[in-house]
């Protein structure tokens, strides 16, 4: 039984071109799950943290639901799908573009437009998407031989 578990673990690591890319994949989508959970299930504390009025709850939850959809797809592609990561370029590129867009919009909102800024406005809207963009770019590069088939 232990041998079977080890065999599956080795296969999983090979599927991701090594433990490094598997770890990046897991870290990236844990970040997505974290923000999704905060937006959907800890909405009030999320709103309070950023000084957002309670009337913004619906849009914050909508935003969180997009994270959840991506996490569910990542679980399927990474751990359930029979073909694994093969030919999943569309998913990985969409994630990269979403992260890049969030970074650009976060920068615009935080440093240029500043509409709705309060004393609770932070640079998290820049740095979190920047980290996610880098992680997703690393995945697109490191898994290229599998996802771009």
PyMOL commands that place a pseudoatom at each C-alpha (Angstrom):
pseudoatom trace, name=CA, resn=UNK, resi=1, chain=A, elem=C, hetatm=0, pos=[0.000, 0.000, 0.000]
pseudoatom trace, name=CA, resn=UNK, resi=2, chain=A, elem=C, hetatm=0, pos=[2.831, 2.408, 0.843]
pseudoatom trace, name=CA, resn=UNK, resi=3, chain=A, elem=C, hetatm=0, pos=[4.495, 1.473, -2.445]
pseudoatom trace, name=CA, resn=UNK, resi=4, chain=A, elem=C, hetatm=0, pos=[1.315, 2.409, -4.352]
pseudoatom trace, name=CA, resn=UNK, resi=5, chain=A, elem=C, hetatm=0, pos=[1.120, 5.786, -2.595]
pseudoatom trace, name=CA, resn=UNK, resi=6, chain=A, elem=C, hetatm=0, pos=[4.793, 6.493, -3.372]
pseudoatom trace, name=CA, resn=UNK, resi=7, chain=A, elem=C, hetatm=0, pos=[4.292, 5.444, -6.984]
pseudoatom trace, name=CA, resn=UNK, resi=8, chain=A, elem=C, hetatm=0, pos=[1.339, 7.838, -7.339]
pseudoatom trace, name=CA, resn=UNK, resi=9, chain=A, elem=C, hetatm=0, pos=[3.345, 10.621, -5.681]
pseudoatom trace, name=CA, resn=UNK, resi=10, chain=A, elem=C, hetatm=0, pos=[6.237, 10.151, -8.086]
pseudoatom trace, name=CA, resn=UNK, resi=11, chain=A, elem=C, hetatm=0, pos=[3.813, 10.123, -11.003]
pseudoatom trace, name=CA, resn=UNK, resi=12, chain=A, elem=C, hetatm=0, pos=[2.254, 13.378, -9.747]
pseudoatom trace, name=CA, resn=UNK, resi=13, chain=A, elem=C, hetatm=0, pos=[5.662, 15.039, -9.484]
pseudoatom trace, name=CA, resn=UNK, resi=14, chain=A, elem=C, hetatm=0, pos=[6.543, 13.867, -13.020]
pseudoatom trace, name=CA, resn=UNK, resi=15, chain=A, elem=C, hetatm=0, pos=[3.204, 15.202, -14.289]
pseudoatom trace, name=CA, resn=UNK, resi=16, chain=A, elem=C, hetatm=0, pos=[4.291, 18.676, -13.127]
pseudoatom trace, name=CA, resn=UNK, resi=17, chain=A, elem=C, hetatm=0, pos=[7.879, 18.445, -14.452]
pseudoatom trace, name=CA, resn=UNK, resi=18, chain=A, elem=C, hetatm=0, pos=[9.223, 18.175, -10.926]
pseudoatom trace, name=CA, resn=UNK, resi=19, chain=A, elem=C, hetatm=0, pos=[8.390, 19.100, -7.389]
pseudoatom trace, name=CA, resn=UNK, resi=20, chain=A, elem=C, hetatm=0, pos=[9.173, 22.791, -7.961]
pseudoatom trace, name=CA, resn=UNK, resi=21, chain=A, elem=C, hetatm=0, pos=[6.326, 23.313, -10.460]
pseudoatom trace, name=CA, resn=UNK, resi=22, chain=A, elem=C, hetatm=0, pos=[3.954, 21.182, -8.393]
pseudoatom trace, name=CA, resn=UNK, resi=23, chain=A, elem=C, hetatm=0, pos=[4.725, 23.412, -5.392]
pseudoatom trace, name=CA, resn=UNK, resi=24, chain=A, elem=C, hetatm=0, pos=[4.236, 26.596, -7.461]
pseudoatom trace, name=CA, resn=UNK, resi=25, chain=A, elem=C, hetatm=0, pos=[0.901, 25.230, -8.727]
pseudoatom trace, name=CA, resn=UNK, resi=26, chain=A, elem=C, hetatm=0, pos=[-0.273, 24.425, -5.196]
pseudoatom trace, name=CA, resn=UNK, resi=27, chain=A, elem=C, hetatm=0, pos=[0.912, 27.748, -3.727]
pseudoatom trace, name=CA, resn=UNK, resi=28, chain=A, elem=C, hetatm=0, pos=[-0.708, 29.724, -6.556]
pseudoatom trace, name=CA, resn=UNK, resi=29, chain=A, elem=C, hetatm=0, pos=[-4.098, 28.083, -6.191]
pseudoatom trace, name=CA, resn=UNK, resi=30, chain=A, elem=C, hetatm=0, pos=[-3.994, 28.177, -2.388]
pseudoatom trace, name=CA, resn=UNK, resi=31, chain=A, elem=C, hetatm=0, pos=[-3.729, 31.953, -2.891]
pseudoatom trace, name=CA, resn=UNK, resi=32, chain=A, elem=C, hetatm=0, pos=[-6.785, 31.864, -5.135]
pseudoatom trace, name=CA, resn=UNK, resi=33, chain=A, elem=C, hetatm=0, pos=[-8.681, 29.713, -2.605]
pseudoatom trace, name=CA, resn=UNK, resi=34, chain=A, elem=C, hetatm=0, pos=[-7.703, 32.092, 0.208]
pseudoatom trace, name=CA, resn=UNK, resi=35, chain=A, elem=C, hetatm=0, pos=[-9.081, 35.166, -1.572]
pseudoatom trace, name=CA, resn=UNK, resi=36, chain=A, elem=C, hetatm=0, pos=[-12.161, 33.262, -2.732]
pseudoatom trace, name=CA, resn=UNK, resi=37, chain=A, elem=C, hetatm=0, pos=[-12.891, 32.129, 0.815]
pseudoatom trace, name=CA, resn=UNK, resi=38, chain=A, elem=C, hetatm=0, pos=[-12.347, 35.605, 2.248]
pseudoatom trace, name=CA, resn=UNK, resi=39, chain=A, elem=C, hetatm=0, pos=[-14.623, 37.200, -0.352]
pseudoatom trace, name=CA, resn=UNK, resi=40, chain=A, elem=C, hetatm=0, pos=[-17.447, 34.667, -0.139]
pseudoatom trace, name=CA, resn=UNK, resi=41, chain=A, elem=C, hetatm=0, pos=[-17.466, 33.416, 3.464]
pseudoatom trace, name=CA, resn=UNK, resi=42, chain=A, elem=C, hetatm=0, pos=[-15.709, 36.191, 5.381]
pseudoatom trace, name=CA, resn=UNK, resi=43, chain=A, elem=C, hetatm=0, pos=[-17.314, 38.989, 3.417]
pseudoatom trace, name=CA, resn=UNK, resi=44, chain=A, elem=C, hetatm=0, pos=[-17.959, 41.301, 6.369]
pseudoatom trace, name=CA, resn=UNK, resi=45, chain=A, elem=C, hetatm=0, pos=[-14.387, 41.187, 7.655]
pseudoatom trace, name=CA, resn=UNK, resi=46, chain=A, elem=C, hetatm=0, pos=[-13.098, 41.592, 4.085]
pseudoatom trace, name=CA, resn=UNK, resi=47, chain=A, elem=C, hetatm=0, pos=[-15.279, 44.673, 3.597]
pseudoatom trace, name=CA, resn=UNK, resi=48, chain=A, elem=C, hetatm=0, pos=[-14.194, 46.109, 6.947]
pseudoatom trace, name=CA, resn=UNK, resi=49, chain=A, elem=C, hetatm=0, pos=[-10.511, 45.447, 6.270]
pseudoatom trace, name=CA, resn=UNK, resi=50, chain=A, elem=C, hetatm=0, pos=[-10.610, 47.572, 3.138]
pseudoatom trace, name=CA, resn=UNK, resi=51, chain=A, elem=C, hetatm=0, pos=[-13.157, 50.149, 4.290]
pseudoatom trace, name=CA, resn=UNK, resi=52, chain=A, elem=C, hetatm=0, pos=[-15.818, 49.008, 1.825]
pseudoatom trace, name=CA, resn=UNK, resi=53, chain=A, elem=C, hetatm=0, pos=[-19.478, 49.718, 2.617]
pseudoatom trace, name=CA, resn=UNK, resi=54, chain=A, elem=C, hetatm=0, pos=[-21.679, 46.683, 3.273]
pseudoatom trace, name=CA, resn=UNK, resi=55, chain=A, elem=C, hetatm=0, pos=[-23.565, 47.403, 0.043]
pseudoatom trace, name=CA, resn=UNK, resi=56, chain=A, elem=C, hetatm=0, pos=[-20.493, 46.122, -1.813]
pseudoatom trace, name=CA, resn=UNK, resi=57, chain=A, elem=C, hetatm=0, pos=[-20.988, 42.584, -0.436]
pseudoatom trace, name=CA, resn=UNK, resi=58, chain=A, elem=C, hetatm=0, pos=[-22.651, 41.257, -3.589]
pseudoatom trace, name=CA, resn=UNK, resi=59, chain=A, elem=C, hetatm=0, pos=[-19.827, 42.355, -5.854]
pseudoatom trace, name=CA, resn=UNK, resi=60, chain=A, elem=C, hetatm=0, pos=[-17.166, 41.115, -3.427]
pseudoatom trace, name=CA, resn=UNK, resi=61, chain=A, elem=C, hetatm=0, pos=[-18.851, 37.702, -3.340]
pseudoatom trace, name=CA, resn=UNK, resi=62, chain=A, elem=C, hetatm=0, pos=[-19.130, 37.734, -7.137]
pseudoatom trace, name=CA, resn=UNK, resi=63, chain=A, elem=C, hetatm=0, pos=[-15.403, 38.429, -7.309]
pseudoatom trace, name=CA, resn=UNK, resi=64, chain=A, elem=C, hetatm=0, pos=[-14.744, 35.535, -4.896]
pseudoatom trace, name=CA, resn=UNK, resi=65, chain=A, elem=C, hetatm=0, pos=[-16.846, 33.147, -6.956]
pseudoatom trace, name=CA, resn=UNK, resi=66, chain=A, elem=C, hetatm=0, pos=[-14.478, 33.625, -9.899]
pseudoatom trace, name=CA, resn=UNK, resi=67, chain=A, elem=C, hetatm=0, pos=[-11.591, 32.507, -7.697]
pseudoatom trace, name=CA, resn=UNK, resi=68, chain=A, elem=C, hetatm=0, pos=[-13.536, 29.404, -6.668]
pseudoatom trace, name=CA, resn=UNK, resi=69, chain=A, elem=C, hetatm=0, pos=[-14.252, 28.480, -10.282]
pseudoatom trace, name=CA, resn=UNK, resi=70, chain=A, elem=C, hetatm=0, pos=[-10.548, 28.694, -11.069]
pseudoatom trace, name=CA, resn=UNK, resi=71, chain=A, elem=C, hetatm=0, pos=[-9.609, 26.597, -8.026]
pseudoatom trace, name=CA, resn=UNK, resi=72, chain=A, elem=C, hetatm=0, pos=[-12.109, 23.871, -8.958]
pseudoatom trace, name=CA, resn=UNK, resi=73, chain=A, elem=C, hetatm=0, pos=[-10.731, 23.804, -12.505]
pseudoatom trace, name=CA, resn=UNK, resi=74, chain=A, elem=C, hetatm=0, pos=[-7.149, 23.684, -11.179]
pseudoatom trace, name=CA, resn=UNK, resi=75, chain=A, elem=C, hetatm=0, pos=[-8.002, 20.695, -8.975]
pseudoatom trace, name=CA, resn=UNK, resi=76, chain=A, elem=C, hetatm=0, pos=[-9.573, 18.933, -11.941]
pseudoatom trace, name=CA, resn=UNK, resi=77, chain=A, elem=C, hetatm=0, pos=[-6.735, 19.710, -14.363]
pseudoatom trace, name=CA, resn=UNK, resi=78, chain=A, elem=C, hetatm=0, pos=[-3.951, 19.074, -11.889]
pseudoatom trace, name=CA, resn=UNK, resi=79, chain=A, elem=C, hetatm=0, pos=[-5.178, 16.049, -10.000]
pseudoatom trace, name=CA, resn=UNK, resi=80, chain=A, elem=C, hetatm=0, pos=[-8.240, 14.402, -11.581]
pseudoatom trace, name=CA, resn=UNK, resi=81, chain=A, elem=C, hetatm=0, pos=[-8.225, 14.832, -15.370]
pseudoatom trace, name=CA, resn=UNK, resi=82, chain=A, elem=C, hetatm=0, pos=[-7.120, 11.617, -17.117]
pseudoatom trace, name=CA, resn=UNK, resi=83, chain=A, elem=C, hetatm=0, pos=[-4.805, 13.476, -19.538]
pseudoatom trace, name=CA, resn=UNK, resi=84, chain=A, elem=C, hetatm=0, pos=[-3.437, 15.625, -16.744]
pseudoatom trace, name=CA, resn=UNK, resi=85, chain=A, elem=C, hetatm=0, pos=[-2.006, 18.943, -17.839]
pseudoatom trace, name=CA, resn=UNK, resi=86, chain=A, elem=C, hetatm=0, pos=[-1.854, 17.968, -21.483]
pseudoatom trace, name=CA, resn=UNK, resi=87, chain=A, elem=C, hetatm=0, pos=[-3.284, 20.641, -23.801]
pseudoatom trace, name=CA, resn=UNK, resi=88, chain=A, elem=C, hetatm=0, pos=[-4.512, 22.915, -20.982]
pseudoatom trace, name=CA, resn=UNK, resi=89, chain=A, elem=C, hetatm=0, pos=[-2.855, 26.045, -22.366]
pseudoatom trace, name=CA, resn=UNK, resi=90, chain=A, elem=C, hetatm=0, pos=[-6.190, 27.876, -22.480]
pseudoatom trace, name=CA, resn=UNK, resi=91, chain=A, elem=C, hetatm=0, pos=[-6.712, 27.481, -18.736]
pseudoatom trace, name=CA, resn=UNK, resi=92, chain=A, elem=C, hetatm=0, pos=[-3.168, 28.453, -17.777]
pseudoatom trace, name=CA, resn=UNK, resi=93, chain=A, elem=C, hetatm=0, pos=[-3.082, 31.425, -20.146]
pseudoatom trace, name=CA, resn=UNK, resi=94, chain=A, elem=C, hetatm=0, pos=[-6.454, 32.656, -18.902]
pseudoatom trace, name=CA, resn=UNK, resi=95, chain=A, elem=C, hetatm=0, pos=[-5.183, 32.502, -15.320]
pseudoatom trace, name=CA, resn=UNK, resi=96, chain=A, elem=C, hetatm=0, pos=[-2.028, 34.399, -16.341]
pseudoatom trace, name=CA, resn=UNK, resi=97, chain=A, elem=C, hetatm=0, pos=[-4.059, 37.097, -18.124]
pseudoatom trace, name=CA, resn=UNK, resi=98, chain=A, elem=C, hetatm=0, pos=[-6.490, 37.424, -15.192]
pseudoatom trace, name=CA, resn=UNK, resi=99, chain=A, elem=C, hetatm=0, pos=[-3.581, 37.878, -12.793]
pseudoatom trace, name=CA, resn=UNK, resi=100, chain=A, elem=C, hetatm=0, pos=[-1.841, 40.368, -15.080]
pseudoatom trace, name=CA, resn=UNK, resi=101, chain=A, elem=C, hetatm=0, pos=[-5.087, 42.310, -15.536]
pseudoatom trace, name=CA, resn=UNK, resi=102, chain=A, elem=C, hetatm=0, pos=[-5.635, 42.383, -11.764]
pseudoatom trace, name=CA, resn=UNK, resi=103, chain=A, elem=C, hetatm=0, pos=[-2.094, 43.694, -11.295]
pseudoatom trace, name=CA, resn=UNK, resi=104, chain=A, elem=C, hetatm=0, pos=[-2.540, 46.453, -13.914]
pseudoatom trace, name=CA, resn=UNK, resi=105, chain=A, elem=C, hetatm=0, pos=[-5.946, 47.482, -12.571]
pseudoatom trace, name=CA, resn=UNK, resi=106, chain=A, elem=C, hetatm=0, pos=[-4.665, 47.329, -8.978]
pseudoatom trace, name=CA, resn=UNK, resi=107, chain=A, elem=C, hetatm=0, pos=[-1.758, 49.592, -9.905]
pseudoatom trace, name=CA, resn=UNK, resi=108, chain=A, elem=C, hetatm=0, pos=[-4.077, 51.980, -11.761]
pseudoatom trace, name=CA, resn=UNK, resi=109, chain=A, elem=C, hetatm=0, pos=[-6.534, 52.086, -8.850]
pseudoatom trace, name=CA, resn=UNK, resi=110, chain=A, elem=C, hetatm=0, pos=[-3.891, 52.444, -6.132]
pseudoatom trace, name=CA, resn=UNK, resi=111, chain=A, elem=C, hetatm=0, pos=[-1.379, 54.785, -7.768]
pseudoatom trace, name=CA, resn=UNK, resi=112, chain=A, elem=C, hetatm=0, pos=[-3.189, 56.668, -10.545]
pseudoatom trace, name=CA, resn=UNK, resi=113, chain=A, elem=C, hetatm=0, pos=[-6.981, 57.006, -10.197]
pseudoatom trace, name=CA, resn=UNK, resi=114, chain=A, elem=C, hetatm=0, pos=[-7.415, 56.703, -6.407]
pseudoatom trace, name=CA, resn=UNK, resi=115, chain=A, elem=C, hetatm=0, pos=[-11.219, 56.756, -6.571]
pseudoatom trace, name=CA, resn=UNK, resi=116, chain=A, elem=C, hetatm=0, pos=[-12.615, 55.663, -3.230]
pseudoatom trace, name=CA, resn=UNK, resi=117, chain=A, elem=C, hetatm=0, pos=[-9.308, 55.657, -1.367]
pseudoatom trace, name=CA, resn=UNK, resi=118, chain=A, elem=C, hetatm=0, pos=[-9.478, 55.710, 2.419]
pseudoatom trace, name=CA, resn=UNK, resi=119, chain=A, elem=C, hetatm=0, pos=[-6.956, 55.302, 5.202]
pseudoatom trace, name=CA, resn=UNK, resi=120, chain=A, elem=C, hetatm=0, pos=[-7.504, 51.532, 4.792]
pseudoatom trace, name=CA, resn=UNK, resi=121, chain=A, elem=C, hetatm=0, pos=[-6.398, 51.510, 1.149]
pseudoatom trace, name=CA, resn=UNK, resi=122, chain=A, elem=C, hetatm=0, pos=[-3.286, 49.378, 0.829]
pseudoatom trace, name=CA, resn=UNK, resi=123, chain=A, elem=C, hetatm=0, pos=[-0.856, 48.283, -1.847]
pseudoatom trace, name=CA, resn=UNK, resi=124, chain=A, elem=C, hetatm=0, pos=[-2.103, 44.690, -1.491]
pseudoatom trace, name=CA, resn=UNK, resi=125, chain=A, elem=C, hetatm=0, pos=[-4.097, 45.276, -4.684]
pseudoatom trace, name=CA, resn=UNK, resi=126, chain=A, elem=C, hetatm=0, pos=[-0.744, 45.617, -6.453]
pseudoatom trace, name=CA, resn=UNK, resi=127, chain=A, elem=C, hetatm=0, pos=[1.454, 43.084, -4.694]
pseudoatom trace, name=CA, resn=UNK, resi=128, chain=A, elem=C, hetatm=0, pos=[-0.910, 40.095, -4.438]
pseudoatom trace, name=CA, resn=UNK, resi=129, chain=A, elem=C, hetatm=0, pos=[-1.722, 40.113, -8.180]
pseudoatom trace, name=CA, resn=UNK, resi=130, chain=A, elem=C, hetatm=0, pos=[1.962, 40.714, -8.982]
pseudoatom trace, name=CA, resn=UNK, resi=131, chain=A, elem=C, hetatm=0, pos=[2.967, 37.594, -7.035]
pseudoatom trace, name=CA, resn=UNK, resi=132, chain=A, elem=C, hetatm=0, pos=[0.156, 35.596, -8.651]
pseudoatom trace, name=CA, resn=UNK, resi=133, chain=A, elem=C, hetatm=0, pos=[1.204, 36.867, -12.102]
pseudoatom trace, name=CA, resn=UNK, resi=134, chain=A, elem=C, hetatm=0, pos=[4.781, 35.760, -11.524]
pseudoatom trace, name=CA, resn=UNK, resi=135, chain=A, elem=C, hetatm=0, pos=[3.666, 32.354, -10.244]
pseudoatom trace, name=CA, resn=UNK, resi=136, chain=A, elem=C, hetatm=0, pos=[1.330, 31.784, -13.195]
pseudoatom trace, name=CA, resn=UNK, resi=137, chain=A, elem=C, hetatm=0, pos=[4.009, 32.917, -15.671]
pseudoatom trace, name=CA, resn=UNK, resi=138, chain=A, elem=C, hetatm=0, pos=[6.436, 30.441, -14.086]
pseudoatom trace, name=CA, resn=UNK, resi=139, chain=A, elem=C, hetatm=0, pos=[3.826, 27.711, -14.532]
pseudoatom trace, name=CA, resn=UNK, resi=140, chain=A, elem=C, hetatm=0, pos=[3.205, 28.597, -18.193]
pseudoatom trace, name=CA, resn=UNK, resi=141, chain=A, elem=C, hetatm=0, pos=[6.950, 28.509, -18.848]
pseudoatom trace, name=CA, resn=UNK, resi=142, chain=A, elem=C, hetatm=0, pos=[7.798, 25.437, -16.802]
pseudoatom trace, name=CA, resn=UNK, resi=143, chain=A, elem=C, hetatm=0, pos=[4.871, 23.348, -18.005]
pseudoatom trace, name=CA, resn=UNK, resi=144, chain=A, elem=C, hetatm=0, pos=[5.065, 24.493, -21.645]
pseudoatom trace, name=CA, resn=UNK, resi=145, chain=A, elem=C, hetatm=0, pos=[5.982, 21.030, -22.947]
pseudoatom trace, name=CA, resn=UNK, resi=146, chain=A, elem=C, hetatm=0, pos=[2.745, 19.676, -21.476]
pseudoatom trace, name=CA, resn=UNK, resi=147, chain=A, elem=C, hetatm=0, pos=[0.189, 22.476, -21.710]
pseudoatom trace, name=CA, resn=UNK, resi=148, chain=A, elem=C, hetatm=0, pos=[0.993, 23.656, -25.261]
pseudoatom trace, name=CA, resn=UNK, resi=149, chain=A, elem=C, hetatm=0, pos=[0.456, 20.282, -26.958]
for i in range(1, 149): cmd.bond("trace and resi %d" % i, "trace and resi %d" % (i + 1))
show_as sticks, trace
zoom trace
